[in-house]
Amino acid sequence: MTRYRGFALLGALVGIVALVCGAIIAGLGAMTGTGTTGTTGTGTGAGTRAAAGSGGQGSDSGSGAQARTPVGTAAPASADAWTGTWAAAPGGAEPGAPNGFPGRTVRNVVHTSIGGTSVRVTLSNLYSPTPLLIGHASVAVGRGGGAGASSAEAVPGSMRRLLFGQRAGVTIPPGGRVVSDPVPLAVPYAGDLLVTLYTPVAGGPVTYHRQATQTSYLALGDRTEDLGSAAYTESATVWRYLTAVDVLNRRAPGAVVAFGDSITDGVGSRVDANGRWPDVLAGRLRERHIGVLNAGIGGNRVLLGSPEMGRGASGVSRFQQDALDRAGVKAVVIDLGINDILRGETDPARITAGLRDLTRQAHARGLRVIGSTLTPFGGYHTYNPVTESVRERVNAEIRAGRVFDDVVDFDRALRDPYAPHRLRPAYDSGDHLHPNDAGYRAMGRHLDLRSLEEKTPARL
């Protein structure tokens, strides 16, 4: 048995359960004379939404999610084979767009971790007090790939119209989200997808992710199914409305969520280079068909939220929707707490208590948690002996094994051996807080993949 027995067994069980459920559904259809169709639900989607989210709309709080099995078991979270290939956590309402983008088309460019034979997307209206009308939506494989090469241009033959409950348009309620119907598409591994949305009327503030380090686009009018990029004359390094992309991949045993702040978000890495540490981890897991989902938000804290600044809700309050509810999630890697220190938290016990809360939430859903030590920030403008002392005391508790199921020591991977309170110069993006591409490569390679195995959960 391989050291990834947990993922492998999960994949096998998912396949078996899917076949059995398919036979049952087919039998029921024959008995009643009716078939099954994807419909857009309302409210919380009770009865049809699994933890990963099925087609339908509901609250972004994730309150209707089903419970998972105890940590360390290989039982599948749901009876389908949907696995997340990409994700972004909504951070707040986009400044300068109080009414959305009426009469315009948003083309989000995202980079997959694993591929599949079908795709579905999740759209969010979390930070708007008014309904959002999506009049037309599509997904296609993008031509972009590699540093400086991302583009709004689609690969010919890959354009697919997205439907919602068999309809081209959908209204997302205030604070809600919607999952599209599945559509057949050969989704590439480590490739770009274009998820395009036309908003015909004003829809209130735009729910967005502000530090994408990926270029996306805007066009006038409905250019949803344009293969070319000529109409997409405006660009920005943000993602709008889109929070998840899932694929149907029968070989995929599950996904790993990277949950954190700007260091997980990839701030300091090159735009359009896909050099964040979760991207590096995805490359290591790709041959095993394991998805990697990035739930980092720049400026995010464990204990307090600041969505008005685009920094998202607190880690403890957003953990369910941004990590636990992702399709096929099997394990979570957490790197969070630096911003609590930088913004005045001087009690390390409060930070570690919040991190333990995340671990408990994950255990309640049967998920394993690997936690990171906090990386050095000596030389950053808010660094001082007090902040360094808090960081060291948080790290001591993490290393002692009293916070997470297992530990990845990103502090040790990045610190200068001659000045441990600082980043190694070769890994410093220049602000003494965020790593550069080389630093993110070191982080992505430092995680011991054996830590993703099933083991005894931490005693909290």
C-alpha positions as CSV (number, residue, x, y, z in Angstrom):
1,M,0.0,0.0,0.0
2,T,1.4,3.4,-1.0
3,R,1.9,6.2,1.5
4,Y,-1.1,8.0,-0.2
5,R,-3.4,5.1,0.9
6,G,-5.9,7.6,2.3
7,F,-6.3,9.4,-1.0
8,A,-6.3,6.2,-3.0
9,L,-8.9,4.5,-0.8
10,L,-11.1,7.6,-0.9
11,G,-11.0,7.6,-4.7
12,A,-12.0,3.9,-4.9
13,L,-14.9,4.4,-2.5
14,V,-16.1,7.4,-4.4
15,G,-16.3,5.4,-7.6
16,I,-18.1,2.5,-6.0
17,V,-20.7,4.7,-4.3
18,A,-21.2,6.8,-7.5
19,L,-22.0,3.6,-9.4
20,V,-24.4,2.3,-6.8
21,C,-26.2,5.7,-6.5
22,G,-26.4,5.9,-10.3
23,A,-28.2,2.6,-10.4
24,I,-30.6,3.6,-7.7
25,I,-31.4,6.9,-9.4
26,A,-31.9,5.1,-12.7
27,G,-34.3,2.7,-11.1
28,L,-36.3,5.4,-9.5
29,G,-36.6,7.2,-12.8
30,A,-37.9,4.1,-14.5
31,M,-40.4,3.5,-11.7
32,T,-41.8,7.0,-11.6
33,G,-41.5,7.8,-15.3
34,T,-39.4,10.9,-14.6
35,G,-35.8,11.7,-15.1
36,T,-33.4,13.9,-13.1
37,T,-32.4,17.4,-14.2
38,G,-30.2,20.0,-12.7
39,T,-32.3,22.8,-11.3
40,T,-31.5,26.0,-9.6
41,G,-32.7,25.8,-6.0
42,T,-33.4,28.6,-3.6
43,G,-32.6,29.3,0.0
44,T,-30.1,27.0,1.6
45,G,-30.5,24.2,-0.9
46,A,-31.4,21.7,1.8
47,G,-31.6,18.2,0.6
48,T,-29.5,18.7,-2.5
49,R,-26.4,20.4,-1.4
50,A,-23.6,18.2,-0.3
51,A,-20.6,19.8,1.6
52,A,-19.0,20.5,-1.7
53,G,-22.1,22.3,-3.1
54,S,-24.3,20.9,-5.8
55,G,-26.1,22.8,-8.5
56,G,-28.3,25.4,-6.9
57,Q,-28.0,28.6,-5.0
58,G,-27.9,29.4,-1.3
59,S,-26.2,31.4,1.4
60,D,-22.4,31.8,1.3
61,S,-22.3,31.0,5.0
62,G,-22.4,27.3,4.2
63,S,-24.9,26.7,6.9
64,G,-26.7,23.9,5.0
65,A,-23.6,21.8,4.5
66,Q,-23.8,18.2,5.6
67,A,-21.5,16.8,8.3
68,R,-18.4,14.8,7.3
69,T,-17.0,11.6,8.9
70,P,-14.5,11.5,11.7
71,V,-10.9,12.5,11.0
72,G,-8.7,9.7,9.7
73,T,-11.4,7.8,7.8
74,A,-11.5,7.3,4.1
75,A,-15.2,7.6,3.7
76,P,-16.2,9.9,0.8
77,A,-17.7,13.3,1.5
78,S,-20.3,12.8,-1.2
79,A,-21.4,10.2,-3.8
80,D,-20.0,12.0,-6.8
81,A,-16.6,12.6,-8.3
82,W,-16.5,16.3,-8.3
83,T,-13.1,17.7,-7.2
84,G,-12.0,21.3,-6.9
85,T,-9.3,22.4,-9.4
86,W,-9.3,26.1,-8.6
87,A,-10.7,28.4,-5.9
88,A,-10.5,32.0,-4.6
89,A,-11.9,33.3,-1.4
90,P,-14.1,36.4,-1.7
91,G,-12.4,39.3,0.2
92,G,-15.0,42.1,0.0
93,A,-16.7,44.5,-2.3
94,E,-14.6,46.0,-5.1
95,P,-14.0,49.7,-4.7
96,G,-15.2,51.9,-7.5
97,A,-17.9,49.5,-8.7
98,P,-20.9,50.2,-6.4
99,N,-23.4,49.2,-9.1
100,G,-21.3,46.4,-10.6
101,F,-20.6,46.4,-14.3
102,P,-24.0,46.8,-16.0
103,G,-23.9,46.2,-19.7
104,R,-20.4,44.7,-19.5
105,T,-18.7,41.3,-19.7
106,V,-16.3,40.0,-17.1
107,R,-13.7,37.5,-18.2
108,N,-11.9,35.8,-15.4
109,V,-8.7,33.9,-16.2
110,V,-7.9,31.1,-13.7
111,H,-5.2,28.4,-13.6
112,T,-6.2,24.8,-13.0
113,S,-4.4,22.3,-10.7
114,I,-6.0,19.1,-12.2
115,G,-8.1,18.5,-15.3
116,G,-11.3,16.6,-16.0
117,T,-14.0,15.7,-18.5
118,S,-16.7,18.2,-17.2
119,V,-16.7,21.4,-15.3
120,R,-18.9,23.5,-13.1
121,V,-18.4,26.9,-11.5
122,T,-19.5,28.7,-8.4
123,L,-20.4,32.4,-8.5
124,S,-20.8,34.6,-5.4
125,N,-22.8,37.7,-4.5
126,L,-21.6,37.6,-0.9
127,Y,-20.8,41.3,-0.4
128,S,-23.8,42.8,-2.2
129,P,-27.0,43.9,-0.6
130,T,-28.9,43.6,-3.9
131,P,-29.5,40.7,-6.3
132,L,-27.1,40.1,-9.1
133,L,-28.4,39.1,-12.6
134,I,-26.1,37.0,-14.7
135,G,-27.6,37.2,-18.2
136,H,-25.1,34.9,-20.0
137,A,-22.1,32.9,-19.0
138,S,-19.5,30.7,-20.6
139,V,-16.4,28.7,-19.9
140,A,-13.5,27.9,-22.3
141,V,-9.9,26.8,-22.3
142,G,-7.6,29.8,-22.5
143,R,-4.7,30.2,-24.8
144,G,-2.6,31.9,-22.1
145,G,0.1,30.1,-20.1
146,G,3.3,31.1,-18.5
147,A,4.7,34.4,-17.4
148,G,3.3,37.3,-19.4
149,A,1.3,35.1,-21.7
150,S,-2.1,35.1,-20.1
151,S,-4.8,36.3,-22.5
152,A,-8.5,36.7,-22.9
153,E,-8.3,34.5,-26.0
154,A,-10.0,31.1,-26.0
155,V,-8.9,27.9,-27.7
156,P,-11.1,27.3,-30.8
157,G,-13.6,24.5,-30.2
158,S,-13.5,24.8,-26.4
159,M,-16.2,27.5,-25.8
160,R,-19.1,26.2,-23.7
161,R,-22.2,28.0,-22.6
162,L,-22.9,27.7,-18.9
163,L,-26.5,27.1,-17.7
164,F,-28.1,27.4,-14.3
165,G,-31.0,25.0,-13.8
166,Q,-31.2,24.6,-17.6
167,R,-31.4,28.3,-18.1
168,A,-28.9,30.8,-19.6
169,G,-29.5,33.4,-16.9
170,V,-29.7,33.4,-13.1
171,T,-30.3,35.8,-10.3
172,I,-28.0,35.4,-7.3
173,P,-29.6,36.8,-4.1
174,P,-27.8,39.2,-1.8
175,G,-25.2,37.3,0.2
176,G,-25.8,34.2,-1.9
177,R,-24.0,32.0,-4.4
178,V,-24.9,29.7,-7.3
179,V,-23.4,26.6,-8.8
180,S,-23.7,26.2,-12.6
181,D,-25.0,23.1,-14.3
182,P,-22.1,20.8,-15.3
183,V,-20.9,21.1,-18.9
184,P,-18.7,18.6,-20.8
185,L,-15.2,20.1,-21.5
186,A,-11.8,18.6,-21.7
187,V,-10.2,20.7,-18.9
188,P,-6.4,20.6,-19.0
189,Y,-4.1,19.9,-16.1
190,A,-2.1,23.1,-15.2
191,G,-3.9,25.1,-17.9
192,D,-5.9,28.3,-18.1
193,L,-9.7,28.5,-18.1
194,L,-11.8,31.6,-19.1
195,V,-14.9,31.9,-17.0
196,T,-16.9,34.7,-18.6
197,L,-20.0,36.5,-17.2
198,Y,-22.3,39.1,-18.7
199,T,-24.2,41.4,-16.3
200,P,-26.9,43.3,-18.3
201,V,-28.1,45.5,-15.4
202,A,-26.8,47.1,-12.2
203,G,-26.2,44.5,-9.5
204,G,-24.8,46.3,-6.5
205,P,-21.2,46.0,-5.3
206,V,-18.9,43.4,-6.9
207,T,-17.8,40.5,-4.7
208,Y,-14.2,40.2,-5.6
209,H,-10.7,38.8,-4.8
210,R,-8.4,41.8,-4.8
211,Q,-4.9,40.3,-5.1
212,A,-5.2,37.7,-7.8
213,T,-1.6,38.0,-9.3
214,Q,-3.5,36.9,-12.5
215,T,-4.8,39.2,-15.2
216,S,-8.5,39.2,-16.0
217,Y,-10.5,41.4,-18.3
218,L,-13.6,43.6,-19.0
219,A,-15.5,44.2,-22.3
220,L,-18.4,46.4,-23.3
221,G,-21.6,44.6,-24.2
222,D,-22.2,40.9,-24.2
223,R,-19.0,39.3,-25.5
224,T,-19.5,36.2,-23.5
225,E,-18.8,33.7,-26.3
226,D,-16.1,35.7,-28.1
227,L,-13.1,33.5,-28.9
228,G,-10.9,36.4,-29.5
229,S,-9.6,39.0,-27.1
230,A,-10.1,42.2,-29.1
231,A,-13.2,43.4,-27.2
232,Y,-11.4,42.9,-23.8
233,T,-9.7,46.3,-23.6
234,E,-9.6,46.7,-19.8
235,S,-7.6,44.5,-17.5
236,A,-7.1,44.1,-13.7
237,T,-5.4,41.7,-11.4
238,V,-8.6,40.7,-9.6
239,W,-11.2,38.0,-9.8
240,R,-14.8,39.0,-9.9
241,Y,-17.8,36.9,-8.7
242,L,-16.0,33.6,-9.4
243,T,-15.1,31.6,-6.3
244,A,-14.7,28.0,-7.4
245,V,-14.1,25.7,-10.4
246,D,-14.7,22.0,-10.0
247,V,-14.0,19.2,-12.5
248,L,-15.3,15.7,-13.0
249,N,-12.3,13.5,-12.8
250,R,-12.8,9.8,-11.9
251,R,-9.1,9.4,-11.1
252,A,-9.0,12.3,-8.6
253,P,-9.1,11.1,-4.9
254,G,-9.7,14.6,-3.5
255,A,-8.2,18.0,-3.0
256,V,-6.1,20.0,-0.6
257,V,-7.0,23.5,0.5
258,A,-4.3,26.0,1.3
259,F,-5.8,28.5,3.8
260,G,-4.0,31.7,4.7
261,D,-3.2,35.3,4.1
262,S,-1.2,37.2,1.4
263,I,1.7,34.7,1.6
264,T,-0.7,31.9,0.6
265,D,-2.4,34.3,-1.9
266,G,1.0,34.7,-3.6
267,V,1.7,38.4,-3.0
268,G,5.3,39.1,-4.1
269,S,5.3,36.5,-6.9
270,R,5.2,37.5,-10.6
271,V,1.9,38.2,-12.1
272,D,0.5,35.5,-14.5
273,A,3.4,33.2,-13.6
274,N,1.4,30.9,-11.3
275,G,4.3,30.8,-8.8
276,R,2.4,30.9,-5.5
277,W,3.4,28.1,-3.1
278,P,0.1,26.3,-3.5
279,D,0.9,26.2,-7.3
280,V,4.2,24.6,-6.5
281,L,2.4,22.1,-4.3
282,A,-0.1,21.4,-7.1
283,G,2.8,20.5,-9.4
284,R,4.0,17.9,-6.9
285,L,0.6,16.4,-6.5
286,R,-0.5,16.5,-10.2
287,E,0.6,13.0,-11.1
288,R,-1.6,11.7,-8.3
289,H,-4.6,13.8,-9.6
290,I,-5.0,15.7,-6.4
291,G,-6.5,19.2,-6.7
292,V,-5.0,22.1,-4.8
293,L,-7.3,25.0,-3.9
294,N,-6.0,28.4,-2.8
295,A,-8.0,30.0,0.0
296,G,-5.6,32.8,0.8
297,I,-6.7,36.4,1.2
298,G,-4.2,39.3,1.5
299,G,-4.3,40.9,4.9
300,N,-6.5,38.2,6.4
301,R,-6.4,37.5,10.2
302,V,-7.3,34.6,12.4
303,L,-9.4,36.6,14.9
304,L,-10.8,39.7,13.2
305,G,-12.1,40.4,9.7
306,S,-11.9,43.5,7.5
307,P,-13.9,42.9,4.4
308,E,-14.3,46.7,3.9
309,M,-10.6,46.6,3.0
310,G,-10.9,43.6,0.8
311,R,-9.2,41.4,3.5
312,G,-12.1,39.1,4.1
313,A,-13.9,37.9,7.1
314,S,-11.9,36.5,10.0
315,G,-10.2,33.1,9.5
316,V,-12.4,31.4,12.1
317,S,-15.6,32.7,10.5
318,R,-14.8,32.1,6.8
319,F,-13.1,28.7,7.3
320,Q,-16.3,26.7,6.5
321,Q,-17.2,28.4,3.2
322,D,-13.6,28.9,1.9
323,A,-12.1,25.6,3.0
324,L,-14.4,22.9,4.4
325,D,-17.2,23.3,1.8
326,R,-14.9,22.9,-1.2
327,A,-15.5,20.0,-3.5
328,G,-13.6,16.8,-2.6
329,V,-11.5,18.4,0.1
330,K,-9.5,15.9,2.0
331,A,-6.9,18.0,3.9
332,V,-6.2,21.6,4.8
333,V,-2.9,23.4,5.1
334,I,-3.1,26.5,7.2
335,D,-0.6,29.4,7.3
336,L,-2.3,32.3,9.1
337,G,-1.6,34.6,12.0
338,I,1.1,37.1,10.9
339,N,-1.5,39.8,10.3
340,D,-2.9,39.4,13.7
341,I,0.5,40.2,15.1
342,L,1.2,43.0,12.6
343,R,-2.1,44.7,13.6
344,G,-1.6,44.7,17.3
345,E,-2.4,41.3,18.8
346,T,0.2,40.8,21.6
347,D,-1.2,37.7,23.2
348,P,0.1,34.6,21.4
349,A,-2.5,32.5,23.3
350,R,-5.3,34.2,21.5
351,I,-3.8,33.5,18.1
352,T,-3.2,29.8,18.9
353,A,-6.7,29.4,20.3
354,G,-8.1,30.7,17.1
355,L,-5.9,28.3,15.1
356,R,-7.1,25.4,17.3
357,D,-10.6,26.5,16.5
358,L,-9.8,25.9,12.8
359,T,-8.5,22.5,13.6
360,R,-11.6,21.6,15.5
361,Q,-13.8,22.8,12.7
362,A,-11.9,20.6,10.3
363,H,-12.0,17.6,12.5
364,A,-15.8,17.9,12.8
365,R,-15.9,17.5,9.0
366,G,-13.4,14.6,9.0
367,L,-10.5,16.6,7.6
368,R,-6.9,16.5,8.4
369,V,-5.0,19.8,9.2
370,I,-1.4,20.6,8.5
371,G,-0.3,23.9,10.0
372,S,2.6,26.2,9.3
373,T,4.9,28.1,11.6
374,L,4.7,31.9,11.0
375,T,7.5,33.1,8.7
376,P,10.0,35.9,9.5
377,F,9.3,39.5,8.9
378,G,12.3,41.3,10.4
379,G,12.9,44.6,8.5
380,Y,9.2,45.0,7.7
381,H,7.9,48.5,8.8
382,T,5.9,47.2,11.8
383,Y,8.6,44.8,13.0
384,N,9.8,45.3,16.6
385,P,11.0,43.1,19.5
386,V,7.4,42.7,20.8
387,T,6.0,41.4,17.5
388,E,9.0,39.1,17.1
389,S,8.4,37.7,20.6
390,V,4.7,37.0,19.8
391,R,5.7,35.2,16.6
392,E,8.3,33.1,18.3
393,R,5.8,32.1,21.1
394,V,3.1,31.2,18.5
395,N,5.7,29.1,16.6
396,A,6.8,27.3,19.8
397,E,3.2,26.2,20.5
398,I,2.8,25.0,16.9
399,R,6.0,23.1,16.9
400,A,5.0,21.4,20.2
401,G,2.2,19.8,18.3
402,R,-0.6,21.4,20.4
403,V,-2.3,23.2,17.5
404,F,-2.5,21.1,14.3
405,D,-2.4,17.4,13.3
406,D,1.0,18.0,11.7
407,V,3.4,20.8,11.1
408,V,5.1,22.3,8.0
409,D,7.9,24.6,9.2
410,F,7.8,27.4,6.7
411,D,9.7,29.6,9.2
412,R,12.7,27.2,9.0
413,A,12.4,26.9,5.2
414,L,12.6,30.7,4.6
415,R,14.6,32.3,7.4
416,D,18.1,33.6,7.1
417,P,20.4,31.2,9.0
418,Y,22.5,34.2,10.1
419,A,19.5,36.4,11.1
420,P,16.6,34.0,11.9
421,H,14.2,36.9,12.4
422,R,14.5,37.9,8.7
423,L,13.8,36.2,5.4
424,R,16.8,34.7,3.6
425,P,17.8,37.5,1.1
426,A,17.4,35.2,-1.9
427,Y,13.8,34.6,-0.9
428,D,12.7,38.2,-0.1
429,S,10.4,40.0,-2.5
430,G,11.8,43.3,-1.2
431,D,9.4,44.2,1.5
432,H,10.9,41.8,4.1
433,L,7.5,40.1,4.6
434,H,6.5,38.4,1.4
435,P,8.6,35.8,-0.4
436,N,9.5,36.1,-4.1
437,D,9.1,33.3,-6.6
438,A,12.2,31.5,-5.2
439,G,10.8,31.7,-1.7
440,Y,7.4,30.3,-2.8
441,R,9.2,27.5,-4.6
442,A,11.0,26.7,-1.3
443,M,7.7,26.7,0.6
444,G,5.9,24.5,-1.9
445,R,8.7,22.0,-1.9
446,H,9.2,22.0,1.9
447,L,5.8,20.4,2.7
448,D,6.3,16.7,3.4
449,L,3.7,15.0,1.4
450,R,3.6,12.2,4.0
451,S,1.9,14.7,6.3
452,L,-1.2,14.4,4.1
453,E,-1.6,10.8,5.2
454,E,-4.2,9.7,7.7
455,K,-2.7,9.9,11.2
456,T,-4.0,10.3,14.7
457,P,-5.6,13.8,15.1
458,A,-4.0,16.4,17.3
459,R,-5.1,16.4,21.0
460,L,-6.4,19.9,21.5
